Amino acid sequence: MSIIKKINQSYKVQKLIRSVKKRIQKTQDRIDAKTIKEELPRFDELSFKKKVESLDNGTFKNKLLSFLEDGYLVVEQSVSAAVVDNAVTAFYNWKKRNASKMLPEFYKYNDHLDRVMAIHSAIPECKALFAENTSLPYQDFLFEQETVMLTSLFFEVGSEQDIHRDEPLFWTQPAHYYFGTWLALEDTDANNGPLIVIPGSHKINPNLINKLKIANQKYDDLKKIDPADSFLWENYQKEIQNLCEANGLYKKEVHVKKGDTIIWHPLLAHGGAAVKDQQRTRLSFVMHTIPYEVPVFGINIFFNPAEKVRTKARLQYETLNNRKMVYHNYLRISGRTDFDFSKFK
């Protein structure tokens, strides 16, 4: 038998083995599937707070207590200026290389791009913004597991997003094991659209919102919920906004310096302030983080609590500095899914 034939046979055998393994995994996932129970995460339990209080006095303890009380914390100078500068330079080089391929709707103000999803798949320098981030030990402690990056967003300007909770888009099994992780790539202030948080809003009981009632306004069959349904998202967020107001909670702008990272609780209501000076940028890198192997679902599962889902993620990872990031081979700008971004270089 020739060497080429042996190689081809070996490849076919390996392909068959991979196919069989995938079928076995899918079968096992169906057997192990469970509904997502509406239970608070371990880091919201009283026993966990006592665990934090038992730590030696210092910055680490104080910031964790702030997170438990307010729903967010800030880690100053979490990434070095050199790492930030490398990523920002790489971003502008990438933007310049691909300028002729950009659509007008990719821009928000002037020549400033709107949100870019999974940009670390195209710009390797952005991976260090996660892998070298000193906010990760705080997340490891809160999750009581290794923290991995699920997805990323790059903002050239402020999002100006309405007050919202992230969870309809990041609904985990078990519930509430997700953090928003926001890294400032330049200083923020009142004029360039800083992050807004509503301290204490993470303590509003999620059961106060009837997700089924919202879903049933549009769907008779919850198995047919569109994962990108804006009606469900908007009505859920209106409920959040009303509950914050009813509980006397107020918005707060968080002004941070280049290299600072903000971590927020999965139930924290937050948004983006108005961009008062539209000539300015507000460069930032947002990481959606989860514990290793925790599966994540979207709107279609969030609003269908009776649906059984897998209990273990089936994800591919890449590693930098012993930190895992979910592998992505795509990017999107302004949420566009109907554009061929593979032509970008």
N, C-alpha and C positions, 0 to 999 in steps of 0.2 A: 504493500500500500504506500502511495506517495506521501510525502510530508504534508502537502497541501490538503489531501483527502483526510489525513489524520486530524489536521487543524480544523477543517470544516466539520468533521464528526464531533470533535471535542466541543466546538462552539454550539452545535445543535443540542448536544447533551446538556451543556450548561444552561442553554436557553430553556430547555424542557424542565430542568430542575428548578429554575427561577419561577417558571410558570406554575409548577406544582406547589411551590412554597407560597406563592401569592394566593392560590386557591385555598390552601390550608389556613392561611392567615384570615382570609375573608370568612371562611366557615367558623373559625374560632371567634372572630369579632361578632358574628351573629349570635353565637352561643353565649358569649359574655356580655352582650349588649344590655344596657340598663337605661332607665330614664334618669335625667339629671334632677336630683333633689334640690329644692330650694333650701339649702342649709348654709349658714355663715361659715366662712373659711376658718381654719385653725387660728390664724393671726387676729381674728376678731373675738376669740374666746377670752374670758376673764383669766383663765390659767396661763394663757400666752402673755397677757399683760404683766402678770406676776413674774413670769420668766424674764421679761425685759427689765422689770424693776429690780430684779436680783443681780443684774449685771453691775460691774464696777462703774462708778460714776465717770462720766466723760462724754465726749462728742457722740460716739456711737450710740450709747444708751439714750441720750437726750433727743437725738434725731428720730430714733425709733419711737420714743414716747410721743413726739410731735406727730409722727405719722399716724399712730393709733388714735390720737385725739383729734387732729385736724383733717386727716385723710391724705396728707401729702408731706413730703420732706424735700429739702434742697441739700445736695452735696456740692459744696463749693470746690472749684478747680478739680473736677472729677476726671478731666482729660487734659493733658498738657497742651499748651499753646501750639507746640510744634505739630502734634497729631491733628489738631483742629485745622491749622493752616494747610497741612498737606491735603486734607480732605477737601477743603474749600478751593484750593488751587486746582485740584483734580476735577472738581465739579465744573469750574469755569472753563477749563480746557475741554472737557466733554461737551459742554454747552456750545462752545465755539465750533468744535469739530462738526457738530450736528445741526448747526443753525439753519442750514438750507432745507432740512427735513422737518423742521418744527411747523406745526399748524398755528394759525393766529389764535385759536381758542386755547392753546397751551399756555398762553401768557395771561397774567392777572392784571398787573399794572405795568404800563410801559413795556420794557423788555424783560420784565421779571417773570419767571416761570411760576405757574401754580404748583400744587403739590406733586412730587414725583415719588411713586411707590416702588419699593424694592430697588432703589438706586445702587445699593451695595452690590447688586448682581452685575452691574455695569462698571462701577468704580470701586476697585479693590481697596482704595485708601479709606473708604467709608467704613469698612469692617472693623478697623482699629477703634473707631468711635464707640463701638460696643465692647470689643474684646479687651480694651485697655481702660475701661471705665471703672473708676473706684466706687461707683454706686452699687456695683454688683454684690459685694459682701452684705449690704443691707438687704438686698432682695433675696439672696441665698438664705439669710437668717429668717426673714419673714415667710418665705415659701417652705423653709426647712428642707429644701431640695436645691439641686443645681439649677440656676437660671439660664435659660436659652433665649435667643432672639427669634421670634416668630416671623415678623415682617418689619419693614422700616418705611418711613416717609421723610423726604427731604423738602423743606420749605425755604423758598427764597424770600418770600414775604409773609406777613402775618396771615393766619387762616381766616380771621374774623368769624369763626364758627359760633353758632348759637350755643347756649348752655345745653349740655347733654351728658349722658353717661355712655361710655363706650360699649357696654356689655352686649347689646343686641348683635354687635359684630364680632365680639370675642367671648362667646358663651362656652365656658369650659366644663369638662367632666373630670373631677367634681366642680361644682359651681364656684365662681368668684376667684379662680386662681389665675389671675392676669394682672399685670401692671402696665400703666402708661409710663414711659421713660423718655423724658424730653431734655435734649441736650442743646444748650445755647452755643451757637457757633459765632456769635457776636453779642455784644451787650444789648439788652432790651430796656425800653423805657416806655413812658406813657404815649409816645408818638409813633412808635413803629410796630404796634400791635402785639403787646405782650400776652402771655397766657393769663387767663382768668380762672380762678378757682372759687368754689363756695365751701369754705371750711366747715366741717361738721356734717356736710350733706351725705357723706358715706354712711352715717348712722341712721338715715331714714330707711325704715324697714322696706325691703323690696316687695314684700307681700302686700303692701298698701296699693300697689298698682296691679289691676286685674288684666294680665296679658291676654287671657282668653277672650275677655270682653272686647279688647281692642282688635284682636285678630278676627273675631266673629262678625265684626262690622263689615268686613270685606270678603271673608272666605267661609264657605259652608264646609269645605273639605280642607282641613289644616295641612294635609299632606301636599297640597298644591300651592303652599305659600311660596312666593317668589323670594329667593334669597336677597334680592336687591330691592325689596318693596319699600318705597319711600313713605307711603301712607302709614304703615305700621311704625316705622322709625319716628316720623314726625309726631304722631299721636302719643307715643310713649314718652318722647322728650317733653311734650307739653305737660304731661302728668308730672314729670320730674320737676320742671320749672314751677308748677303750681304748688307742689309739696314743699319746695325750698322756701317759697314766699310764705306759705301758711305756717311754716315753722320758724319764721323770723330770721332766716339765714340770708347772709349778704355776700355779694360778689367782692372779690379781692384780686387786684392785679398783682402778679408776681414778677418783680423786676429782678433779673439775674445778670451775671457777668459772663463773658465768653469763657467756655469751659465748665460752667456750672450745669448740673443735672437735677431736674425735678422728677420725682417719682410720685405717682398718684395711685390711690386705692381704686380697685375696679368699680366701686360704687360712687366715687367722687363725681359730683357735677362740676363741669369745667367747660371752657370755651376759649375763644380768641377775642381780644379787644379790637375795637375799630382801629384801622391804620390811618392815623391823622395826617401823617406825612407820606404820601404815596410815592415820593421820589426815593424813599429809603428802603433798604432791605431789612429783613429780620431773619437771617439765616439760622436754621435750626434743623436738628436731626432727631426724629421721633422713633423710638424703638418700642415695639409691642412685645413684651416679655412674658414668659410662662415658665413653669417648672418643666424639667426634662420629661418627655413622653406623655405630657398631659394633652389630650385631644381638644381641639377648638372647633366650635361650630358657629353658625351665623343666624341671621334673622329667622330663617325657616324652622330652625330647631328652638330658638329662644321663645318664639310665640306658639310652639306646639309642645308643651311640656309632657305630653303622653308618649311622645316618640322615643323609642329606645335607640340608643347610640352606643358606639364602641367605647370601651373604657381605657384603651391604650392607643396612643398616636402611632401612625405608620408614616414617619417622616424621614427624609434624607437630611443629613447634617454636613456642614463643613466646619472646620475648626481653625481657630487662630488663638494663640496664647492659651491653649487648653480651654477655650470658651467655644461653645457650640452655637451655630446659627443655622436655622432651617435653610436648606438650599433652595434657591430660586433661580430660574434661567429666563426671567422676563422682567420687564419694568413697565410702568404705566405713568402717564402724565394726565392730570385733571380727571382721573378715573376712567379715561377712554379705554375701552376694550376692543373697539372696532378698528384700531390702527395697528399697522405692522411695525412694531418697534425693533424687530430683528435687524432692520436696515441701519440702525444706529451703530456707531462705532466708538 
